[in-house]
Amino acid sequence: MRHADAPGAVIADELDREPDDLACAALARFVLEVPALTAGRHDPRATVETVFDLLLHGWRSQAGPPDATPPAG
């Protein structure tokens, strides 16, 4: 985590934000945790894809497809 400032600043630069932008710093920290999350997993690539899907689309992306039929009532 001691190196999170550098990727956070690069992300901020790419998005034309201030170098200390909180959202960019948070994203950099999440990305730096990916190797720890893949350790010991059967399919590290799937783990990375799941993490980035979560980062890109939020928690709802993990809930599965919405029901096609609305609830009665």
Order of alpha helices (4+ residues) and beta strands (2+ residues): alpha-alpha-alpha-alpha
